[in-house]
Amino acid sequence: MAFRSKLVRFMRKPLHEKGISIRTKLRKFVHKPDPTQRLILKKLEDIGTMVGRSYWIAKEQYLEHELTRERYSDGKRLEPYGFKVYSQLDEDGIIQEIFRRIGTNKRTFVEFGVENGLENNTLKLLLEGWRGLWIEADTNHVTSIKRRFSDVIAANRLAVRLAFITAENINDLIGAWGTGEIDLLSIDIDGNDFYVWQAINVVKPRVVVIECNWKFPPPLSIVQAYDPNNFWRNTDYMGASLEALVKLGARLGYSLVGTNLVGLNAFFVRNELVEEKFQRPFSAQNHYNRRDFLWPYFAGHTADWGRWVQVD
């Protein structure tokens, strides 16, 4: 379990961070390098530096070019507002823009799948004075969170629960913290996201951020079969397509108002709050993004097969 968790974290790192990790491991492996080994290590460090610089330059050029496309010229679209503070990618900026448009109520959040708490969709909000609940299944991560965030936990601004989330237990887990309207619900558990969102009735979020399986473009409307013991296999058999989430959102009273630039997360707003503040139509076809940086035909995670369920 620990090795798999470390592998997942490594795979999610940007290319330049992978290089840093590899160089660090090499230094630990070669305790007393001879002159040849030192030369090899120096060359590897130089290569890593060049790759890192090239990555950031290419990324900035790509984003600048991408956001000049007519698709993103409508001021009601969310992609141009994206930026990262603590989120995995550009979710922090998009969440900020959504609440700039619709306002906040009690500035409360619930997020699960937060790992060690340092890369998620609500840490920036916590920094800005919000309060909320984090749920995480990894014991080591929860221990780390309780130590690192002891100040906001002691101030009753952050509650942390250790639990493996299922559709059957999610309402009890959240209900022990609070009920009623909250501002933001963020879901990222690499599998049963669709079913857990479908099950939640103890809170009424104004905004929902949920991970989708961007490999499957509309009109594919599929979700992996429900398994309460599901554990992500680090493959593309996970979660639900954007089209499936749009259909679920419609049943729950939410409209898709956008996805982030690479299409990993979908943003939903409760219907009565949408008005004319976001780009219509609120369809998967309109808001689907699939921008695999520098690899336009790269499929992402390793191909896999499992039981898929059609969502009508």
C-alpha positions, -999 to +999 in steps of 0.1 A: +000+000+000+028+025+010+048+017-022+017+021-044+009+054-028+045+066-034+044+054-070+011+073-076+026+105-061+057+101-083+037+096-115+016+127-108+047+149-104+056+172-133+085+161-155+111+185-139+102+172-104+106+136-115+141+146-126+149+160-092+136+129-075+157+106-097+189+127-091+183+126-053+179+088-054+211+085-075+231+106-049+219+083-021+228+052-042+263+063-050+277+070-016+313+076-025+315+081-062+348+079-080+358+106-105+339+089-134+307+085-113+310+122-102+312+132-138+281+111-147+262+127-118+272+162-129+261+155-165+228+141-152+223+172-131+230+194-161+206+174-182+180+177-155+184+215-153+181+218-191+150+196-192+134+216-164+140+249-181+128+236-215+097+222-198+087+255-183+095+275-214+075+251-236+046+250-211+043+288-210+044+290-248+018+263-251-006+280-226-001+314-242-009+299-276-038+277-264-056+305-246-056+327-278-079+302-296-114+314-304-128+287-282-116+306-251-123+341-262-157+343-245-153+361-212-178+337-196-154+307-200-133+297-170-101+283-185-083+317-188-087+323-151-069+292-140-038+293-118-021+271-092-014+280-056-019+246-039-041+228-064-028+200-086-031+222-117-051+254-124-081+246-102-073+273-076-078+301-101-110+286-116-126+281-081-117+317-072-134+330-104-165+309-099-171+323-064-163+358-077-193+354-100-218+337-077-205+349-043-200+329-011-223+320+018-206+307+049-172+300+032-173+263+040-159+233+022-158+195+022-130+177+003-119+141+002-089+126-014-066+153+000-035+131+006-011+150+029-031+182+026-005+202+006-019+197-029-057+200-031-086+223-041-093+238-007-060+246+010-059+280-007-094+286+007-083+276+042-055+301+039-081+327+030-101+321+062-125+294+051-134+264+073-141+229+064-137+191+065-110+169+049-114+131+046-085+109+038-080+071+037-042+070+043-032+068+080+002+084+073-013+113+055-038+120+082-011+119+108+009+143+088-021+166+084-028+167+121+008+176+128+012+202+101-022+219+104-025+217+142-031+255+144-062+256+122-074+223+136-071+237+172-090+268+160-119+246+148-114+258+112-103+224+099-117+190+108-099+158+096-114+123+093-095+091+087-118+069+066-121+049+034-150+065+016-179+046+001-214+055-011-227+039+020-207+058+046-202+092+031-233+108+047-223+096+081-188+109+077-199+144+066-229+145+089-207+141+119-191+174+109-220+194+096-252+195+075-270+219+053-256+243+027-219+245+021-200+265-005-177+239-020-176+201-024-144+186-039-143+149-049-112+131-060-110+094-049-099+078-082-128+056-088-162+058-070-164+096-074-197+093-094-214+071-069-203+090-039-216+123-053-248+106-062-252+094-026-245+127-008-277+143+007-265+155+041-250+187+027-261+209-003-230+223-020-233+254-041-203+243-062-190+208-069-155+200-083-151+164-093-124+145-112-135+130-145-118+105-168-108+127-196-098+098-218-134+093-228-148+123-248-185+130-253-208+114-263-193+085-243-213+083-211-198+056-189-187+050-153-168+022-138-190-004-120-195+003-083-173-016-059-172-003-023-137-018-019-124-002-051-087+008-051-073+025-082-049+003-101-030+033-116-046+026-150-073+043-171-100+021-156-113+047-131-140+072-126-166+085-150-166+103-183-175+139-184-208+131-202-218+107-175-211+134-148-231+160-167-261+136-167-257+129-130-253+166-123-285+174-142-304+148-120-290+164-088-297+200-099-263+211-112-249+226-144-215+220-159-199+255-161-164+244-172-134+221-169-098+230-163-075+233-193-063+197-194-098+184-186-090+165-154-116+183-132-152+193-139-168+223-122-206+223-115-227+251-100-262+246-086-288+256-112-304+285-094-270+302-090-259+299-127-280+327-142-261+341-172-227+341-155-212+312-174-209+301-210-238+281-224-246+254-233-237+236-201-229+204-220-200+180-221-195+188-258-190+225-251-168+223-220-148+191-227-110+198-228-084+174-237-050+190-239-022+165-233+007+189-229+033+182-257+018+148-264-015+154-283-021+116-287-008+105-254-036+085-236-024+092-201-026+062-177-019+027-188-048+012-208-069-013-189-103-030-189-130-034-164-167-034-162-182-002-175-217+010-169-236+031-194-252+063-179-284+074-195 
